[in-house]
Amino acid sequence: MTPDPKTWNVDFTLALHNRTGKYFYGRDIIDDNTNLIEQVYAWRVPLSGASSYLASRIVDRLWSMEVKAQTWLGIEFSAFGRHRHTIHMDPLTVVAAKLTGDDLVICHDLGVLTHPDLFEPRVTALYRLAYAKIGERRPRMVFVSRASEQAFIKTIGKPMRSSVIYPPLRSDVTAGPESPVEGINTPYLLTVGSLGHRKNQKALIDAFAQSGLHQQGVAYVLCGAHEPGAGDVLKAAEATPGVHVLAYVSDAQLRWLYRKATAFVLVSRLEGFGIPVAEAINHGLIPLVTRESVLEEVAGEAALTADSSSIDEMAAQMRNLVSMPESEKRQRQALLGKAVERFSRAEFKTNWRNELSS
């Protein structure tokens, strides 16, 4: 009996314990399309219900060992293929998979290829193998932004079939009770996102110091998990008056931070999508984002922009955020509000249902 071609398996290996954009994007696909999803896997293990953090780490380690054995030690395992078409939540899982043109790969960004200096050489080498396989087998591709789609075409080539489906705004961040964060007083600029080289927070802290805003009573608040380069960010924060780096914050505290902030800043060197920018806009904040990047695609033309390598420009735009007249702020907020209407859960659900049913 031939399996129903409209039914899918999901390889959730690399999204399982990563509670960032990739996890929520995949979770929403699964939750919205239960009748089209046959089984969710982590490595070779079928999942049922929520998995513990420890279990997810064990599965991730086993998957990593298999990939290492196949790619570096020359030990051959049978290619991981299933009867039904597979959705790969990350391109890297295709390395150990029997990838076909009927499978689907989700791509958040090509940064590991376009910005290899931000990643460990071992990680870059593995992704090169994955993208080489994708280029050869030509599966269906879904990108989370036009920017990632164009980067793929420029770097790998035009896919046989591709779509762009934007992530939705998380309702648990945009609505609900608020909880104040102790020690944080207004006014302040806010940055939300993993701390490290990729998000460029050290340069932003240097720009804040140069802006002179601290002398005007304005603080700079940052929150996010740690990734490579976080140590440099923390050292810069400790040495810069007016900068506050928060540890874990709850959704209620995050809502409070967004609502109380004067403006939002995220001038990253690399982004997959930048959902915090959309969240900030949804809370009425004017964002400062990286010029000619996916962040500008997300925010639209009403955002302020800066070159991520220019401390002077970022400092000047921070000052502009704080001194912006109310009339200009209202005009920009209206345009920004229209821009984020693209990121509704309803549109996400419709787009993915059409994608998986076709």
MOGIPE-V80633 format. One record per helix or strand of 3 or more residues. SS is the DSSP state (A for helix, B for strand). FROM is the first residue (numbers start at 1). TO is the last residue. If there is no record, write none. Layout:
# MOGIPE-V80633
[[SS:FROM:TO] [SS:FROM:TO]]
This chain:
# MOGIPE-V80633
[[B:8:11] [A:13:15] [A:21:32] [B:37:42] [A:53:71] [B:85:88] [A:91:96] [B:104:107] [A:111:114] [A:116:118] [A:121:137] [B:140:143] [A:146:155] [B:162:164] [A:171:174] [B:188:192] [A:201:211] [A:214:216] [B:219:223] [A:230:238] [B:243:246] [A:251:260] [B:263:266] [A:275:282] [B:287:290] [A:294:299] [B:304:306] [A:311:323] [A:326:343] [A:345:357]]
